[in-house]
Amino acid sequence: MTHRRDFLKQTATLAAAALLPNVVSAQETLPMPTWQKLPRWRGFNLLEKFISHDNNGNPPFVEDDFRWIRDWGFNFVRLPMSYHTWIVDGDRTKFREKTLCDIDKAVDYGQKYGIHILMNFHRAPGYTVARPQEPRLVWDDDETLDVCALHWQTFARRYRGVSNRYLSFNLFNEPANVEIDKFMKVHRRLCEVIRAESPDRLILCDGMSWGTQPTMELLDLQVAQATRGYMPMEISHYQASWVGDAIQNMKIPPTWPLTQANGMLFSPTKPHLSPEALRPIRFTFTPECGKTRLRLHVGIVSTRADLEVVDSDRGKTLWEKSFRPGPGAGEWKEAIHKPEWNCYQNLYDRDYFVEIPAGVEHVEIRMLRGDWIQFEHFGFQGENAPKETMVATSAAWNIPALCLTYDGTGVSGLQERGKQWHYDNYIVPWKKWEAAGGGVMVGEFGAYCKTPHAVVLAWMEDLLSNWKDAGWGWALWNLRGSIGILDSRRQDVDYVDFHGHKLDRKMLDLLLRY
């Protein structure tokens, strides 16, 4: 019996080893990074300190994670952390030593296994991209900025003896559209307190617009920048519970390349969006169409949307409608109150029809007043067409408004969002930063478990290929969980058992190729 148990144990060990295809030495030297040029790090985000846990939580980092990451052949870990995990009884100036020791161990594991650690304040005193928002914002409140500086100063002092080869600091996670003067004041202060304790510490700052656009002013601070790999959101966040209702309630699974049209229409005065995104939705009808029935299927309406459909050549209004979402029953399917914005974003899920007279060539859907409206799809049926042509849409922010041509039998003008689209929109803008002398990496990327697996893999491969061509490193969000390679809960994956975890071997193999 003993021999049989030994045999089974040995067999299980060998089977697990077969899933570690690229074992490297723990003594292998990591490249030395600089703010002008980051290595092509590759790895994962680890989430043990990502949120504030209850008294039974706040777990330590797991040594096996670092060992497996090393054994697979990766060399990078980002630690997105909440300061609530290390403060005592809500006092932002008192630190829990036990939690700090947990973080110490992660830094030790990085040095033990040859892995670079990027330490990030995902929720910092006075700032988070998540909900709920911090009560006093670091951008506007000097006392809160002092507290935030105290936290980074403490970490800088604690790790002053750790080489940049193994450790760097990532100040905030994905600032959105902060006024540049406030943004630079805060970042300058934090860089100063860090360098007062650790003069040579490598610092990374996430780009503006949730990490998608470089902030050129940061050159003065001699920091590198991190971008993101979540675009288009219809793929990365399909039916994810923590994003806006327009993507959360998508009914049609995305494809890659993505050829769905953009179904968002915004108020022309909405801040922070490009002029192209704020244009009206435009349709062209060829003479073959004759009289055409245009069907608008409305999904989410935020706050208010006063619309008109206009024959733009003649300046004639063909249809107008005021949408006023609110509480209780109405023409909407569901009333949805958003306390974080103190507004209603109601789900209508219903059709509205507009008759386009024969001879009308150019039509615009305009928002006169309001916030935004999402069209889930459009239908076109010319008087001689045997059936309607339906165009499914997606909820995309800050990309050009929809512009299509209908010829009585089909539509043209749909933009294909694929590998080249990603390169043009999310690689090229960062080349200006690199040309000015700054380093770049991708701090997070990945797709939620509801997106079809084949689509995820095809999309990931194009992004990984673009980043390889650009010479950038990356980190998957996350290792274990709904976006990772372990225990992701996808329903369309044949998992492999790995030390009691469910391993997505196809995704791991893809990552290893890049």
N, C-alpha and C positions, 0 to 999 in steps of 0.2 A: 504493500500500500504506500509506504514511504517513497519507494522508487517511482511509483506512478504519479504521486503528487509532485515530485521533483521534475518529472518529465513534463507534466502539464504546465508547471510554472516556467520551465525553460522554453516550452513551445510558445506560451503567451508572450514572453519577453522577446523572442525572436520575431513574432508577428508584429509587435509594436515597433521594433527596430526597423522593420521593413517600411514603416511609414515615415521614417526619418531619412529622406533620400540624399541629404547633402550635409552630413555631419562634418563640422569644422572644429578646429582646436580652440579651447577656451583661451589659450595664450595668444591666439592670432591678434595682431595689433590693429586697432581701429584707426582709420585715417584721422588726422588732426583737422578739424574744421576751422574756418575763419568766417567772419561776417560777409566778406566779399565772395567766398566760394564755399558752399556747403557740399559735403560728400553726397553721393547718391545712396543715402541711408534707405533701408527698406525694413518695414516691420509693422507694428500694431499699436493701437491704443489699449491700455489696460485700465479698467474702470472701478477698481476697489474703493477709491476715494472720490468718485465722480459725484455722488450725491451725499447728503447728510442722512445717515442711517439712524434707526432708533437704538435704544440701549443694547439691543441684542445684535446689532449689526456693526457697521464700520470695520469691515474685515481687513486683515493685513494683506499685502500683496503676496502672490503665490509663487514660490521659488520654481515650481515645475513649469510655470508659464515661461519664465526666462530660459530655463534649460531647453524646453521644446523649441522656442523661437531660435535659440542658438543652433540647436541640432538640425533644424530644418534649413539653416543657412542664412537667416535674417540677422540684422545687427542693430535694430532700432526699436525703442519703445517710447511712446508718448504717454504721460500720466496726466490726463485732464482731471483736476481736483476741485472740490468745493472747500472753501475755508471753514464752512460749518463743521466739517469733520474734525478740525483740530482746535476750535475755540471752546472755552469752558463756560457752560451755562449761558450761552448767548452773549457773553462778554467778548467783544471783538479784540480786546487788548490782552486777553489771557489765553495761553496756548496749552493744549493737552499734550503732555510729553509722550504719552503712550502712542498717540497717533503720529507724532513726529518721528518716533522710533520706527514705526511701520514704514514711513517714507525713507528713513535712513537705510532700512533693509533693502528696499527697492534699488537704491543707489549702489549698495554693496553687491546686490545680485548683478547689476549691470556691469560692474568691474569684474566680477567673478566669471561671467559668461561672455565677456567681450561685446557688450551691448551699450549703445549710446542711449542715455535717458534725456528726454526733453520734458521738463517739468512745467506744467501749465496750470494757471488759475482759471478754471472753467467758470467757477463762481468766485469772484474776488470781492473784498469789501467795497461795495458801491457799484458793482457791475456784474451782470450776467446776460447772456443772450437768451437764457431760458426763462420760464415762468415758475414762481412769481418773481417780479422785478424786485431789485433791492430798494428799500424805502428811501435811501438818500444816495444820489448818484455821484460817483467819483468825478464826473466831468464838471459838476456844478457846486460841490460842497467841499470846501478846503479841509474841514475836519475829517471827512471820510477819506480824502486823498492822503492825509497824514496817517490814518489807520492802514490804508492799503500799502503805503510806503513802509510802515512798520513790519508788515507781513513779509514783503519781499526783502527787506533788510535782514530780517531774522533768517530767512532761507539762505541769503547770500553769505551771511556770517557762518551759518551752520556747515555749508559746503565749500568754504573758501579754499580748502586744500584739495578739492577734487578737480582733476584736469578737465579742460574743455573737450578732450578726447572722449570723455565719458558722460559729461553733463552740460546741459544748456538750459536756459530759462525762456519760457514763452509767456509773455506778460498777461494777455487777455485772450479769450476765445471769441473770435468772429465779431469784432465791433461792426455795427451796421453803418450808419451815416451820421457820425458825430461831426460837429463843426470842427474844422481843422485846427483852429487856434486852441480849443479846449482839448482836442485829441493830443496835440503836440505838447501842451503844458503838462498833461498827466504822464505821457510817455517819457518826457524829458526828466521829470522828477523821479520816476521809478528807476530809470537807467542810472541816474546820479546816485541814488541810495544803494543800488546794487554794486556799482563800481567803487563806491567808497569802502565797501567791505571786501570786494573781490574784483580788483581793477580790470582784470582781463576776461571776466566772465562773458561767454558768448550769449547774446540775447537775440531772440527771434520775436517778431511782432506779426500778428495776423494782419492780412490785408483788409482794406475797407470793404464795405458792402458784403458783409458776412464772409470775408476772406477771399473774395473773387477778384478784387481790383487792387493793384499796388498803390501804396501811399508814398509818393516820391519825396515828400518832406522828411521822411524817416532817414534819408541818407545822412542828414546832419548828426544823427545819433549813432551812426556806425553800427547798425543792427541788420540782420538778415530778416527776410519776410517769409511767411507761410501762406500758401493759397489752399484751395479746397477742390475736391473732386466729386461734387454732388450734382453737377448739371448734365442733363436736364433733370429737374426735381421730379418730373412725372415718372422717371425710372427709379431714381434713388429713394424717393419717399412715397411711392405708390401705396395708398391706403394706410399710411403711417398715422398713428393716433395723435402725434404731437405737432402736426403741421396744420395749415389752414384747411378749412372744410373743402375747398375746391379740389385739392389733391387727395385729401383723406376720403372723399366720397366719389372718386373716379370709378366709373362702372366698367369701362373698357380697358383691359390690360394694355400696357404700353408695348411698343415694339422697338427694336433698334436695327438700323437707323429709325428715328422717330419721324413720321411724316404727318402726324396729327397737326392740325392748325392751332394757332393760339386763340383761345376763346375769351380772353380778358379784354375788357374795355374800361378805361380809367377816366376819372375827371381830368380835364386838361390842365387843372391847376395842382394836381397831386405832386407833392415834392419828391425829389430824389430819383425820378424816373427820366429816362432819356426822351428827347423829342419824338423819336421814332415810335417809342412805346405809347406815347400819349396821343398819337394820331387817331382819327376815326377809323373804324373798320370800313374797308372799301371793297365793293363788288362791281365788276364790269359785266354787262349782259350784251352778247352779240345779237345782231339782227335776227338770227335764226331762232332765237328764244321765243319771240312773240310775247304775249302776256305771260308773266311768270309768277307763280306763287312762291314766296320766300317764307320759310318756316324758321322761327327763332325759338330754340329750346333753352329756356332760362334755367340756370342752376342756382348759384348763390348770388344774392344781392347784399352788399354791405352798406348799411346806414341809409342810403338814398341813391336813386339813379333816375334822373329825368332824361329820357331818350327821345330822339327823333330820327326817323329814316327819311333821307332827303335825296331827291333827284338833283345831284350836285351841278349838273350842266345848266338847269333852269332855276335852281334855287327854290324848288317846290317841295313842301313837306308832304310825304306820302303816308306817314304814320307817326304818331307820337304816343308816349306812355310814361307815366310817372310811377316808379316803384318806391314804396315807402314801407320797408319792413319794420315790424314792431311786435309787441307781445300779443299773446292770445291767438285767436283764429283769424284767418284772412285768406287771400288768394294764394298764399304760400302753402307748401306742404308741411313745413316744420319751422317754428319760431326758435331761433338760436340766439341767446344773449351772450355776448362776449364781455365779461366783466373787466378783463384786462384793458379793453379799449372803451368800455362803457357804451357799447353800441349793439345793434342787432345785425346779424349776418344770417338772414333767413334763407332756407332752401325752398325754392319755388318748384322746380322739377315739372315745368309745364310748358306747353307750346303757345306761341303767339304767331299770328299770320299777317303778312304784308303782301298786298297785290302790287306787282311792278308792271305798269302799263307797257304795252308793246311800243318799241321805239325809244324807251328810256335806256341809256347806255351806262351811265355812271351813277352809282348809289352809294351813299355813305350812311353808316350808323354812328350817330354822334351822341356823346353825353354832354348835356348842357350844364348840369349841376349834380353833385353827389360825391360818391367815393369810388366804388368799383362794382362791376357786374360781370358775372361769368356766364357765357353761353356754352352749354354742354355739347351742342351740335347745331348745324344749320342744314336746312333742306331746301333744294331747288327743284322746281318742276315747271318746265316750259309748257305752253299750251299744246305742243305737238309731241311732247316727251311721253313715252309709255309708262315711265315710273319716275319716282323722285330720286334725285342724286343727293345722298346724305354725306356731309363732311363732319366727322367726329373731331372734337377739339380737345385741347389740353389747357391747363391753367398755368401759364408761363408769365413770370414777372420780368419786366424790363427787357423784353425783346420786341422787335418791330411788330406793330399791329397787323392784323390779318389783311391780306389783299389778294382776292381771287377773281378769276374770270370764269363765267358759266356760258357755255355755247349751246345749251339746249339738250345736250347728251351727257356732259360731264364737266368737271372743273379742272382748271390748271392754275399754277402759281403756288402750290403747296411747297413750303420750304422743307427740304430734308435735313434734319439735324442728325449728323453722323460724325465720323472721325474728323473730317476736314472742318466741319462747323465747330467742333470742340476746339480744335487747334487754333482756328482763327479768332475765337472769342475768349478762350481761357488759357492759351499759351502766348499768343502774340502780344497781348497787353503787358505781360510780364517781361518780355524781352527788352522793353525800354528800361525797366528797373535793373536788369542784368547788365545792359549796356552802360548804365551809369555807375556800375560797380558793386551792386548788391547781390547776395546769394538768395536762392529760392528753394523751397521744398513744398511738398503737399502734406499738410499736417493731418488731414482726414479725408477719407473717401469710402465709398461702399454703397450698397443698396439694401433696403429693408426686405425682410423675408417674404413679403406678399408679392413682390415682383417675380414673374416667371424666371426660373433659374437659367434657362437658355438665353433669355434676354439679358440677364445680369452678366453672364460670362462674356457674351459678345460685346456688350457695352464696356465692361471692365478691360477687356483686351485692347480695345481702341484707345482708351484713356492711358493704360499702362504703356502702350506703344508710343503715344505722344510724349509722355513724360520721359521715357527712355531716350527718345530722340532729342528732347530738350536737356537731358542730363540731370533730371531732378529725381530726388528720392521721394518716398511716400510712406504713409502709415494707414493701414486699413482700420476703420472703426467698425468693429472691435475684434478681439481675438475670440472671446466666448460671448455668444449672444446673437440677437436677431439679425445682425449685419455681418457677423464673423464667420470663421471657418469651423468653429466648434459650437455645437448645440444651438444652431440657428433656427430650429423649428420650421424649416422650409418643408412644404408638403410634397415637393416634386424633386427630391434629392435622394439618391441611394447612398446613405451614410455608411461609413466604415467605423467600426469600433476602435477607439483609441484611448487606452487607459481609462475606460469608463465613460468617455465622452463620445459624442457622435461627430465624426470628422467628415467635412465636405471635401473629399479628396480632389474632385475636379477643380474646385476653386483654389485649393492649395497648389496643385500642379500648375495652374495658370499663374499664380503669383510667383512661383519659383522660376518661371520662364523669363520674368522681367526683373 
